[in-house]
Amino acid sequence: GMPGDRPIIFWATSYPFANRDKEDVQKDMKRSNVNKAMDINEFLEYTNLSQKLSLDAFFKLAAEHKEVNFIIKPHPFERLHDNNVYANYIKESDSDNVFFIESEPVANLLNICDILLHLTSTTSVEAWLLGKQTISLEFAEREEGSHNELLSGGATVTNSDELADTVRHY
């Protein structure tokens, strides 16, 4: 179980298209409101890079802060049944302070966390309403104007050093 006497950093991931094949993603994009003009290859490259850089920074932070509990909750549309990249990272890192929680409602996790990590997620708005600190993980460059209005209520970081500094500041 998770020790109850530690601060909690909660990462609400948002990578529904990461690590998926192009044809599969194109089918999903046709059904969603994703920018149709976007080049699919660039989009997948951005998504995969963003997820990898975020994972690396998250686990580096967790290794440096053993006194903190770290929770990962995947976006509901992430397909993890074939290859759970988060569980694999937890296993490889041998982290006893990182917990993968798939079934708990986001609201419950927001209530217990001290800091929310996200990628321009609407979950950040819920966190702000609860008075929580938020940090957007903008590690990979992307088109300007994608979701910038969702960044205004919290910090934005572009690398793992900025993430570590911002967490220390909070």
Accessible surface in RSA format (square Angstrom, percent):
REM  Atomic radii and reference values for relative SASA: ProtOr
REM  Chains: A
REM  Algorithm: Lee & Richards
REM  Probe-radius: 1.40
REM  Slices: 20
REM RES _ NUM      All-atoms   Total-Side   Main-Chain    Non-polar    All polar
REM                ABS   REL    ABS   REL    ABS   REL    ABS   REL    ABS   REL
RES GLY A   1   116.80 144.0   0.00   N/A 116.80 144.0  46.71 128.2  70.10 157.0
RES MET A   2    62.52  32.4  35.02  23.2  27.50  65.5  35.48  30.2  27.04  35.8
RES PRO A   3    48.71  35.5  35.13  32.0  13.58  49.4  47.17  38.9   1.54   9.6
RES GLY A   4    83.30 102.7   0.00   N/A  83.30 102.7  41.57 114.1  41.73  93.5
RES ASP A   5   131.52  92.1  93.23  92.8  38.28  90.5  51.25 120.6  80.26  80.0
RES ARG A   6    69.24  29.1  56.11  28.6  13.13  31.3  10.26  14.0  58.98  35.7
RES PRO A   7    68.08  49.6  61.53  56.1   6.56  23.8  66.88  55.2   1.20   7.5
RES ILE A   8    17.12   9.7  17.12  12.8   0.00   0.0  17.12  12.3   0.00   0.0
RES ILE A   9     3.95   2.2   3.95   2.9   0.00   0.0   3.95   2.8   0.00   0.0
RES PHE A  10     0.00   0.0   0.00   0.0   0.00   0.0   0.00   0.0   0.00   0.0
RES TRP A  11     0.63   0.3   0.63   0.3   0.00   0.0   0.00   0.0   0.63   1.0
RES ALA A  12     7.55   6.9   7.18  11.1   0.36   0.8   7.30  10.3   0.24   0.6
RES THR A  13     4.44   3.2   0.00   0.0   4.44  10.6   0.28   0.4   4.16   6.3
RES SER A  14    28.62  24.2  21.71  29.0   6.91  15.9   1.04   2.2  27.58  38.6
RES TYR A  15     4.92   2.3   1.38   0.8   3.54   9.2   1.39   1.0   3.52   4.3
RES PRO A  16    24.80  18.1  24.19  22.0   0.61   2.2  24.19  20.0   0.61   3.8
RES PHE A  17    23.23  11.6  23.20  14.4   0.03   0.1  23.20  14.1   0.03   0.1
RES ALA A  18     9.48   8.7   0.81   1.3   8.67  19.7   0.81   1.1   8.67  23.0
RES ASN A  19    89.47  61.7  53.47  51.7  36.00  86.7  30.15  72.6  59.32  57.3
RES ARG A  20    33.24  14.0  15.36   7.8  17.89  42.6  20.89  28.6  12.35   7.5
RES ASP A  21    91.48  64.1  77.18  76.8  14.30  33.8  41.80  98.4  49.68  49.5
RES LYS A  22    75.03  36.6  71.11  43.6   3.91   9.3  34.40  31.0  40.63  43.3
RES GLU A  23   108.75  62.4 106.13  80.3   2.61   6.2  58.04 112.3  50.71  41.4
RES ASP A  24    35.53  24.9  34.51  34.4   1.02   2.4  10.72  25.2  24.82  24.7
RES VAL A  25     0.00   0.0   0.00   0.0   0.00   0.0   0.00   0.0   0.00   0.0
RES GLN A  26    66.73  37.3  65.28  47.7   1.45   3.5  17.04  36.3  49.69  37.7
RES LYS A  27   122.91  60.0 120.21  73.8   2.70   6.4  69.63  62.7  53.28  56.8
RES ASP A  28    24.16  16.9  21.83  21.7   2.32   5.5   9.45  22.2  14.71  14.7
RES MET A  29    13.59   7.0  13.59   9.0   0.00   0.0  12.28  10.4   1.31   1.7
RES LYS A  30   159.35  77.7 136.77  83.9  22.59  53.8  91.93  82.7  67.43  71.8
RES ARG A  31   175.65  73.7 135.54  69.1  40.11  95.5  78.25 106.9  97.40  59.0
RES SER A  32    42.36  35.8  27.18  36.3  15.18  35.0  36.53  77.8   5.83   8.2
RES ASN A  33   148.52 102.4 117.41 113.5  31.11  74.9  43.46 104.6 105.06 101.5
RES VAL A  34    29.29  19.3  21.77  19.7   7.52  18.1  27.80  24.2   1.49   4.0
RES ASN A  35    81.71  56.3  66.79  64.5  14.92  35.9  27.44  66.0  54.27  52.5
RES LYS A  36   130.41  63.6  99.64  61.1  30.77  73.3  91.03  81.9  39.38  41.9
RES ALA A  37    97.77  89.9  58.47  90.2  39.30  89.4  69.69  98.1  28.08  74.4
RES MET A  38    58.19  30.1  39.88  26.4  18.31  43.6  45.06  38.3  13.13  17.4
RES ASP A  39    68.32  47.9  56.37  56.1  11.95  28.3  25.34  59.6  42.98  42.9
RES ILE A  40    21.77  12.4  19.60  14.6   2.18   5.2  19.60  14.1   2.18   5.9
RES ASN A  41    81.66  56.3  75.93  73.4   5.72  13.8  28.87  69.5  52.78  51.0
RES GLU A  42   113.64  65.2 107.71  81.5   5.93  14.1  40.20  77.8  73.44  60.0
RES PHE A  43    26.50  13.3  23.50  14.6   3.00   7.8  26.50  16.1   0.00   0.0
RES LEU A  44    18.58  10.3  18.57  13.3   0.01   0.0  18.58  13.0   0.00   0.0
RES GLU A  45   125.60  72.1 116.97  88.5   8.63  20.6  42.57  82.3  83.04  67.8
RES TYR A  46    33.60  15.7  28.23  16.1   5.37  14.0  32.07  24.1   1.53   1.9
RES THR A  47     8.90   6.3   8.32   8.4   0.58   1.4   6.65   8.9   2.25   3.4
RES ASN A  48    54.41  37.5  49.48  47.8   4.92  11.9  21.05  50.7  33.35  32.2
RES LEU A  49    85.56  47.6  80.70  57.7   4.86  12.2  84.78  59.5   0.78   2.1
RES SER A  50     0.36   0.3   0.36   0.5   0.00   0.0   0.06   0.1   0.30   0.4
RES GLN A  51     6.72   3.8   6.72   4.9   0.00   0.0   0.22   0.5   6.50   4.9
RES LYS A  52   109.48  53.4 107.60  66.0   1.88   4.5  88.66  79.8  20.82  22.2
RES LEU A  53    65.52  36.5  62.82  44.9   2.70   6.8  62.83  44.1   2.70   7.3
RES SER A  54     0.03   0.0   0.00   0.0   0.03   0.1   0.00   0.0   0.03   0.0
RES LEU A  55     2.01   1.1   2.01   1.4   0.00   0.0   2.01   1.4   0.00   0.0
RES ASP A  56    56.37  39.5  48.02  47.8   8.35  19.7  29.96  70.5  26.41  26.3
RES ALA A  57     4.16   3.8   1.82   2.8   2.34   5.3   2.83   4.0   1.33   3.5
RES PHE A  58     0.06   0.0   0.01   0.0   0.05   0.1   0.01   0.0   0.05   0.1
RES PHE A  59    16.15   8.1  12.18   7.5   3.97  10.3  12.83   7.8   3.32   9.5
RES LYS A  60    95.97  46.8  87.58  53.7   8.39  20.0  67.61  60.9  28.36  30.2
RES LEU A  61     3.31   1.8   2.10   1.5   1.21   3.0   3.00   2.1   0.30   0.8
RES ALA A  62     0.05   0.0   0.01   0.0   0.04   0.1   0.05   0.1   0.00   0.0
RES ALA A  63    61.60  56.6  45.92  70.9  15.68  35.7  46.30  65.2  15.30  40.5
RES GLU A  64    92.55  53.1  60.69  45.9  31.86  75.9  42.80  82.8  49.75  40.6
RES HIS A  65    28.49  15.6  28.49  19.8   0.00   0.0  23.77  24.5   4.72   5.5
RES LYS A  66    97.31  47.5  92.04  56.5   5.27  12.6  79.93  71.9  17.38  18.5
RES GLU A  67    98.37  56.5  88.62  67.0   9.75  23.2  66.82 129.2  31.55  25.8
RES VAL A  68    11.16   7.3  11.16  10.1   0.00   0.0  11.16   9.7   0.00   0.0
RES ASN A  69     0.24   0.2   0.24   0.2   0.00   0.0   0.00   0.0   0.24   0.2
RES PHE A  70     0.00   0.0   0.00   0.0   0.00   0.0   0.00   0.0   0.00   0.0
RES ILE A  71     0.00   0.0   0.00   0.0   0.00   0.0   0.00   0.0   0.00   0.0
RES ILE A  72     0.00   0.0   0.00   0.0   0.00   0.0   0.00   0.0   0.00   0.0
RES LYS A  73    21.54  10.5  20.50  12.6   1.05   2.5   6.20   5.6  15.34  16.3
RES PRO A  74     6.09   4.4   2.94   2.7   3.16  11.5   2.98   2.5   3.11  19.3
RES HIS A  75    51.64  28.2  46.18  32.1   5.46  14.0  21.55  22.2  30.09  35.0
RES PRO A  76   111.47  81.2  74.57  68.0  36.90 134.1  86.84  71.7  24.64 153.1
RES PHE A  77   145.53  72.8 137.00  84.9   8.54  22.2 141.78  86.0   3.75  10.7
RES GLU A  78    15.74   9.0   2.77   2.1  12.97  30.9   1.57   3.0  14.17  11.6
RES ARG A  79   102.59  43.1  81.13  41.4  21.45  51.1  28.26  38.6  74.32  45.0
RES LEU A  80    19.38  10.8  11.57   8.3   7.81  19.6  11.74   8.2   7.64  20.5
RES HIS A  81   148.58  81.2 106.14  73.8  42.44 108.6  82.85  85.4  65.73  76.5
RES ASP A  82   129.00  90.4  92.35  91.9  36.65  86.7  37.12  87.4  91.88  91.6
RES ASN A  83    83.55  57.6  72.93  70.5  10.63  25.6  30.96  74.5  52.59  50.8
RES ASN A  84    32.37  22.3  27.13  26.2   5.24  12.6  14.03  33.8  18.34  17.7
RES VAL A  85    23.87  15.7  23.80  21.6   0.07   0.2  23.87  20.7   0.00   0.0
RES TYR A  86     0.00   0.0   0.00   0.0   0.00   0.0   0.00   0.0   0.00   0.0
RES ALA A  87    36.56  33.6  32.47  50.1   4.09   9.3  34.33  48.4   2.23   5.9
RES ASN A  88    54.22  37.4  52.81  51.0   1.41   3.4  12.73  30.6  41.50  40.1
RES TYR A  89    47.19  22.0  46.61  26.5   0.58   1.5  36.63  27.5  10.56  13.0
RES ILE A  90    32.48  18.5  31.33  23.3   1.15   2.8  31.33  22.6   1.15   3.1
RES LYS A  91   161.40  78.7 139.80  85.8  21.60  51.4  96.36  86.7  65.03  69.3
RES GLU A  92   144.52  83.0 108.56  82.1  35.96  85.6  51.44  99.5  93.08  76.0
RES SER A  93    48.85  41.3  16.48  22.0  32.37  74.6  28.02  59.7  20.83  29.2
RES ASP A  94   126.26  88.4 108.34 107.8  17.92  42.4  30.27  71.3  95.98  95.7
RES SER A  95    14.67  12.4   3.78   5.0  10.89  25.1   0.56   1.2  14.11  19.8
RES ASP A  96   106.40  74.5  87.91  87.5  18.48  43.7  47.65 112.2  58.74  58.6
RES ASN A  97     0.14   0.1   0.14   0.1   0.00   0.0   0.13   0.3   0.01   0.0
RES VAL A  98     6.73   4.4   0.00   0.0   6.73  16.2   0.00   0.0   6.73  18.3
RES PHE A  99    42.64  21.3  39.73  24.6   2.91   7.6  42.64  25.9   0.00   0.0
RES PHE A 100    53.43  26.7  27.22  16.9  26.21  68.2  27.22  16.5  26.21  75.0
RES ILE A 101    43.59  24.8  40.62  30.3   2.97   7.2  43.59  31.4   0.00   0.0
RES GLU A 102    95.47  54.8  82.95  62.8  12.52  29.8  29.80  57.6  65.67  53.6
RES SER A 103   111.21  94.0  79.35 105.9  31.86  73.4  54.94 117.0  56.26  78.8
RES GLU A 104    63.24  36.3  61.84  46.8   1.40   3.3  10.61  20.5  52.63  43.0
RES PRO A 105    76.45  55.7  67.02  61.1   9.43  34.3  76.45  63.1   0.00   0.0
RES VAL A 106    36.98  24.3  32.75  29.7   4.23  10.2  32.75  28.5   4.23  11.5
RES ALA A 107    50.76  46.7  48.49  74.8   2.27   5.2  49.01  69.0   1.75   4.6
RES ASN A 108    65.59  45.2  62.16  60.1   3.43   8.3  14.70  35.4  50.89  49.2
RES LEU A 109     4.13   2.3   4.13   3.0   0.00   0.0   4.13   2.9   0.00   0.0
RES LEU A 110     0.79   0.4   0.79   0.6   0.00   0.0   0.79   0.6   0.00   0.0
RES ASN A 111    88.76  61.2  68.78  66.5  19.99  48.1  19.42  46.7  69.35  67.0
RES ILE A 112    87.91  50.0  69.97  52.1  17.94  43.2  75.46  54.3  12.45  33.8
RES CYS A 113     0.32   0.2   0.00   0.0   0.32   0.7   0.00   0.0   0.32   0.3
RES ASP A 114    71.29  49.9  61.54  61.2   9.75  23.1  20.28  47.7  51.00  50.9
RES ILE A 115    12.67   7.2  12.67   9.4   0.00   0.0  12.67   9.1   0.00   0.0
RES LEU A 116     0.00   0.0   0.00   0.0   0.00   0.0   0.00   0.0   0.00   0.0
RES LEU A 117     0.00   0.0   0.00   0.0   0.00   0.0   0.00   0.0   0.00   0.0
RES HIS A 118     2.01   1.1   2.01   1.4   0.00   0.0   0.17   0.2   1.84   2.1
RES LEU A 119    13.90   7.7  11.01   7.9   2.89   7.3  11.01   7.7   2.89   7.8
RES THR A 120    11.79   8.4   3.21   3.3   8.58  20.4   0.81   1.1  10.98  16.6
RES SER A 121    17.03  14.4  11.61  15.5   5.41  12.5   7.26  15.5   9.77  13.7
RES THR A 122    97.33  69.2  93.23  94.5   4.10   9.8  64.73  86.9  32.60  49.3
RES THR A 123    15.93  11.3  15.92  16.1   0.02   0.0   0.00   0.0  15.93  24.1
RES SER A 124     0.00   0.0   0.00   0.0   0.00   0.0   0.00   0.0   0.00   0.0
RES VAL A 125    58.63  38.6  58.59  53.0   0.05   0.1  58.59  50.9   0.05   0.1
RES GLU A 126    76.74  44.1  74.87  56.6   1.88   4.5  33.90  65.6  42.85  35.0
RES ALA A 127     0.00   0.0   0.00   0.0   0.00   0.0   0.00   0.0   0.00   0.0
RES TRP A 128    64.00  25.7  46.53  22.5  17.47  41.0  48.57  25.9  15.43  25.0
RES LEU A 129   150.67  83.9 117.11  83.8  33.56  84.4 120.76  84.8  29.92  80.5
RES LEU A 130    86.24  48.0  59.04  42.2  27.21  68.4  65.05  45.7  21.19  57.0
RES GLY A 131    65.16  80.4   0.00   N/A  65.16  80.4  34.94  95.9  30.22  67.7
RES LYS A 132    46.44  22.7  36.39  22.3  10.05  23.9  15.29  13.8  31.15  33.2
RES GLN A 133    81.88  45.8  80.11  58.5   1.77   4.2  15.26  32.5  66.62  50.5
RES THR A 134     1.32   0.9   0.19   0.2   1.13   2.7   0.00   0.0   1.32   2.0
RES ILE A 135     0.00   0.0   0.00   0.0   0.00   0.0   0.00   0.0   0.00   0.0
RES SER A 136     0.81   0.7   0.81   1.1   0.00   0.0   0.81   1.7   0.00   0.0
RES LEU A 137     0.30   0.2   0.30   0.2   0.00   0.0   0.30   0.2   0.00   0.0
RES GLU A 138    26.68  15.3  20.29  15.4   6.39  15.2  12.26  23.7  14.42  11.8
RES PHE A 139    21.91  11.0   4.10   2.5  17.81  46.3   4.57   2.8  17.34  49.6
RES ALA A 140     6.50   6.0   0.55   0.9   5.95  13.5   3.01   4.2   3.49   9.3
RES GLU A 141   171.02  98.2 146.40 110.8  24.62  58.6  65.35 126.4 105.66  86.3
RES ARG A 142    69.29  29.1  37.90  19.3  31.38  74.7  32.79  44.8  36.49  22.1
RES GLU A 143   122.05  70.1 112.97  85.5   9.09  21.6  42.33  81.9  79.72  65.1
RES GLU A 144   159.07  91.3 131.70  99.6  27.37  65.2  71.30 137.9  87.78  71.7
RES GLY A 145    53.88  66.4   0.00   N/A  53.88  66.4  27.16  74.5  26.72  59.8
RES SER A 146    44.74  37.8  18.12  24.2  26.62  61.3  24.88  53.0  19.86  27.8
RES HIS A 147    78.67  43.0  78.23  54.4   0.43   1.1  42.43  43.7  36.23  42.2
RES ASN A 148    70.28  48.5  62.94  60.8   7.34  17.7  29.84  71.8  40.44  39.1
RES GLU A 149   128.38  73.7 110.07  83.3  18.30  43.6  71.59 138.5  56.79  46.4
RES LEU A 150    27.72  15.4  27.69  19.8   0.03   0.1  27.72  19.5   0.00   0.0
RES LEU A 151    33.26  18.5  27.48  19.7   5.78  14.5  29.04  20.4   4.22  11.4
RES SER A 152   101.01  85.4  60.19  80.3  40.82  94.0  51.90 110.5  49.11  68.8
RES GLY A 153    45.32  55.9   0.00   N/A  45.32  55.9  22.40  61.5  22.92  51.3
RES GLY A 154    27.26  33.6   0.00   N/A  27.26  33.6  12.41  34.1  14.85  33.3
RES ALA A 155    28.38  26.1  16.25  25.1  12.13  27.6  26.12  36.8   2.26   6.0
RES THR A 156    57.78  41.1  31.78  32.2  26.00  62.0  27.50  36.9  30.28  45.8
RES VAL A 157     1.98   1.3   1.98   1.8   0.00   0.0   1.98   1.7   0.00   0.0
RES THR A 158    74.46  53.0  63.23  64.1  11.24  26.8  51.39  69.0  23.08  34.9
RES ASN A 159    67.34  46.4  63.27  61.1   4.06   9.8  33.49  80.6  33.85  32.7
RES SER A 160    33.00  27.9  25.73  34.3   7.27  16.7   8.77  18.7  24.23  33.9
RES ASP A 161    91.97  64.4  90.22  89.8   1.75   4.1  26.74  62.9  65.23  65.1
RES GLU A 162    68.77  39.5  66.60  50.4   2.17   5.2  32.09  62.1  36.67  29.9
RES LEU A 163     0.59   0.3   0.59   0.4   0.00   0.0   0.59   0.4   0.00   0.0
RES ALA A 164    11.91  11.0  11.91  18.4   0.00   0.0  11.91  16.8   0.00   0.0
RES ASP A 165    79.04  55.4  72.88  72.5   6.16  14.6  26.62  62.6  52.42  52.3
RES THR A 166    23.14  16.5  19.73  20.0   3.42   8.1   8.82  11.8  14.32  21.7
RES VAL A 167    15.06   9.9   9.20   8.3   5.86  14.1   9.20   8.0   5.86  15.9
RES ARG A 168   149.21  62.6 116.25  59.3  32.96  78.5  64.55  88.2  84.65  51.3
RES HIS A 169   151.94  83.0 118.82  82.6  33.12  84.7  78.09  80.5  73.86  85.9
RES TYR A 170    84.35  39.4  24.83  14.1  59.52 154.9  30.69  23.1  53.67  66.2
END  Absolute sums over single chains surface
CHAIN  1 A     9169.7       7177.2       1992.5       4941.9       4227.7
END  Absolute sums over all chains
TOTAL          9169.7       7177.2       1992.5       4941.9       4227.7
